[in-house]
């Protein structure tokens, strides 16, 4: 069994952190998202994985290498972009084009999985594959029930799980609250529905046509599932993963934790972390390796990347902090803030909600309103 992972997105909603790393290298419970996805695929018997890449492709390829978790890894670059040497979402192959481009790597002799790289799930891929085989269909979509389907592709489905209508991001009147969960099983015949060398949306150009011809089926999943496209989604994914995987909330043996430190469930503490006296960490916190936390620091609902230094009495709530950041004494980082790599925030500086700070900036004054500091 082979799998294609759509891993080429810009991650624009996660800027400035996605300016220096692909989204799939963002940490959840101190592990890169790509590792969590690959480990699950390997456990379900997948032997080969193709990563459809373009933006920061070299970084992803150097990190993942040629094999992982017993699987062989291949990389398929967006040829439309490679020919121009510039990245533009309008010029990219979209979500369908990369499937067609990887045809030779995926082959025409067996069904294969396609995964949206924006999705983190505990879904049983073998269960989805078996449902696909029972449907005798060209394509099967994993479906998930959500309260608000307007952000996703939604379906109208029969009792036999045949999808009669597929509507991408309905403005009003969604056919159901069953949404596209970003996990597909395709027969090789899918290649006949995708043009060669052209931009194509699997959701807008392929699925509606398959539904019209009665060739599209769905399979509902109830496992852990989260879209990681936005900062709040990433923090929520961290919380859900820590709650669902007991081994993820772990403290490494060389962590130095001073007296009177309170660790609230669930927290993942990386290798070489130091936490000062009287600090309160958690709930829902991941501290990357070699993070230094001073005395009297409060951190909750946040992700801190490796090698960041947090001075005494600082407060972080609902934020994502990049690598090699230095937070001064009594600095306060509020909900929705994204702090890029190598940023220095001086003592007593307070950032309002949803402030974004680009890499290597020095912030000397408080920021009272939401803005991006470039």
Helices and strands as residue ranges (DSSP letters): E 2-6, G 12-14, G 17-19, G 23-25, E 27-28, E 31-32, H 33-43, E 48-53, H 57-64, E 67-68, E 71-77, H 79-82, H 97-101, H 103-106, E 112-116, E 119-121, H 125-135, E 139-145, G 149-151, E 153-157, E 163-168, E 178-186, G 188-193, I 202-206, H 207-212, E 216-220, E 225-227, H 231-244, G 246-248, E 256-257, E 262-263, E 267-269, E 274-275, E 280-281, E 285-287, E 292-293, E 298-300, E 302-304, E 309-310, E 315-317, E 320-321, E 326-327, E 332-333, E 338-339, E 344-345, E 350-351, E 356-357, E 362-363, E 372-373
